Amino acid sequence: MTTPQPGKMFQSGELYEAYVGRWSRLAAPMFLDWLGLPNGLDWLDLGCGSGVLSEAILDRCDPHTVVGIDPSEGMIAHASATILDTRASFAVGDARALPLPDNTVDVVGSALVLNFVPAPEQPIAVAEMCRVVRPGGTVAAYVWDYADRMDMMRHFWDAAIALDPDAVARDEATKFQVCHPEALTALLTNSGLRDVAATMLDVPTVFGNFDDYWQPFMTAQAPAPLYAQSLPPDQQSALREDVRSRLPIAPDGSISMIARAWAIRGTLF
């Protein structure tokens, strides 16, 4: 089965927040601190979703403007309704054909989005990022490390594949080959960006109990939840219990894991 495009998967800001939005909120400040850019810049938040990165930019970077672009009407509606800062604006758009003129912004930041652009078209998205950035500007992004330390998803897919070997084709580690520092570095370097650098962002993910961990898989719209929701009840129950057996559940019921992201940046000359 083909993974739906992000505009089809991510329609509800509230459901996204419960699934991974809350952890992206912790990654965004780490990402911005690593970039270390000056205040007063014009930003594009590419694939802004519910507005997590836009909010962090407004809170930490004192921008001149922030424009959020996302293919999901639901996500844009959520961001527009919850982020009322007049420096921010939001619009529906495609990463492969951005609705912005050339040389419009100083920075393009993209949070957890590049992997959802189909692999053959990722250079098109990066070329669009470069097109809208002014000379000397920054193109930067981060993506989850699905293959290794995005623990909440890694435990899920390891259990799913143990029960259903065909699930390997749905695993984000299989589908999203760009989510490694080497692949990200090559993508930006081959797009003509200079001074390309990558770093690791480790986000602590603490769940109050197993239900806090599992419930988003029953409601959210993303590859792993969509797979779980597609199963008949008996297989869904077996998956749930296999996942439970793999998690590091503490005596008090809490579950502490890591969500690792890889961040990348480059400069347009």
N, C-alpha and C positions, 0 to 999 in steps of 0.2 A: 504494500500500500504506500502511496506517495504521501509524504508529510505535507499538510496544508501550508500555504504561505502564511506569514505572521499576521497579515491583515485579516485572514479567515480564522486563525486560531485564537488570537488575543482580542476579545471583544469587550470583556468586563474588567475594569480597573480594580474593582473590589476583589474579584476572584484571583486576579493576577497578584495582588498584594499579599493574599494569604499563602499563595504558592511560593513564588520567589521574589516578589516585589519587596518584601520586608528585608530580605538579605541583600538585594541590590541597593537598598537604602544605606546599608553599611559599607558596601563596596564603593559607592559613588564618591564619598569624601576622600577615601584612600586614593582613588584615581585622580581626583583634582589636586590633592596635596602632592602627588608624584609629578603631575604636569608642572606645578609651580608657576603658573602664568600670571602676569600682572592684572590688576583691576582695570575696569573700563573698556573691556573688549566686547566685540559683537560675536555672539556664539550661535552655532546651529547645533541643536540636539537632534541627531539623526536617528529615527526610530525611537522617538521619545516615550512611547507607551503611555503609562499613567502619569508621567512627568517626574519620575524619581531623580534623574540626572538634572533636569531643568531646575528643580527645587534646590538641589545641592549647589548648582552654579549661582543661583540667586542669593543663597545664604552665605556662600563662602568666597565668591569671586567678584562681587560688586560689579556685575557686567553692565555695559551700556544697553545691550539688548540680548534677548534669548529667543530664538525661533525654534519651535518644536515641530518636527515633521514625522508623521507616522501613517502607515497604510490603513489603520483601523479607525473607522469613524467612532466606534465606542470608546476607544482609548483617547482619542482627541477630545471627545465630549467630556470625559472624566478629567483630563488635564485642564481643560478650559474652565471647568466648573470649580476645580479645587485650587488652582494657582491663579490668584487674582492680582499679582504684582503687574503693574502696567508696563514694565520692561519686557514682559513675556507675551508671546503670541503663539498660536498653535494652528496647524493646518494639515489636512490629509494630503499625503504625497507618497511617491515611490522613490526609494533610494537610487534606482537606476535612471531616474529622470526627475531630478529635483526641481521643484517649482520656484527656483531662485535665479536671479541673474548671475553672471560671472562676477567674481571678485567682490562678493557681498559681505563675507564674514571674516573675522580674524581666526576663529577656531571652529572646527567641526569636531564634536565629541559624539561618540556612538556607544551606547551601553547595551551589551548583550544582544546585538542585532546582526553583525556581519555574517554569522553562521547561517542565518535564516535567508540570506540572499543565495539563490541557487549557485552552486560552485562555479559553473562556467561563466556566471555573470558577476561574480564578486569583483573582478577588475573594473567592470563598468561602474559599479557603485563607488569604488575608490576613485575612479576618474572623475565622477560627479562630485565627490567630496573635494577633490583638488580643484575642480573648475570653479566652485563657489568660494574658495578661500583666496584671500588676497596674498600677493607675494610676501614671503616671510612668515606666513601664517602656519598654523599647526593643524594637522589631521591626526586624530587619536581615537582609540576605541578600546573596549575590553569585552571579553567573552568568557563564559564559564569553561573550566577544564573538565569537560564531560568524561574524558577517558580515565582520569585518575582521581583527583581530590574534590570533585563536586559531589561530596559524599552522599547527600540525600538522594541524588539521582543514580549514583553508582551502585548503591545497595539495591535500589529498586530494579535496575536493569540486570544486575547479576542474578537476582532472584527470578526475574521474568525469563531470562535466557535458560536458566537451569530447568525451568518448568516447560518452556516452549522454545526450542532452539531457533525457530524461525523469527523470534523476537529480536534476534541480533540485527536484523535489517532495519528495525525501528529505533534501535539504541542510538542516542545522540552521538556517542563516541564513534559509531560507524558512519553515521550520516554527515557529521560535521567535521571534516578533516582539517578545517582551517583553525581549529581551536587548540593550537600549539604555538609556542613562541617562534619556532623556525618557520612555520607556514605563514604566520602573521608578518614576520619580518620580510619574507620573500614577497608577499603581496604588496606591501607598502614600497619596498625598494624597487620592485619591477614597475611600479606606477610612477616612478620618477621622484619620489620623496627622498630627502637626504636626512642625515643624522638620525636614522631610524634606531629606536631603542625599545626594548621590551622589559617588563617587570612582572613579578608575581604578586597578586593581592590575595591574602588569606582572610576570609571572613568567618568568624565564629558563628555557627548556627545552633542555637540551643532551643530545643522543642520541650514544651512543658510535660508532654506525655506522648504516648503512641498516637492517640487520636489527633493531637495537634500536628503530628507529622503526616498521618495518613489521610485525613479528611480532604486536604487540597487535591489529592490525587483523584478524588471522587467528584470534584466540581470544576477544577480549572481546565482551561483549554490550552494544552501544550502537548508535545509528543508523548511524554510518559503518562500524564493523566488520560489522554485520549486512548492510549493503549489499554490502560486499566479499565476504563469505562466500556471498552468494546468487548470485554470478556463476559461470558455467561457467569451467573452467580457462583457456581461451584469452583470455577477456575479463578474467579476474582478472590474468593475466600482463600483458596490455596496460595495465591500470590501474596495476599495480605499476611498470612501466617508465616510464609517463608521470609518475607521482608522483615517481619517482626523478629524472627530468630537471628537475623544478621546484624541488627542494630545494636549499638553500644548503650543499652538501657541501664541507667544507674538505679541503685536501690530505691530512690525516691520517685522513680518513673521517668525522670527527665532524660533527654537524649542530646548529647553534646557532640557535634561534628564540625567539619570544616567545609566551607564552600570556597574553592580556589578559583580565581579568575586570572587570566593572562591579559595584561594591558600592553598596548603598542602605541607609539607616537612617531611622527615624522614631520619634517619641515618642508614647505614648498618654497623653492627658490625660483 
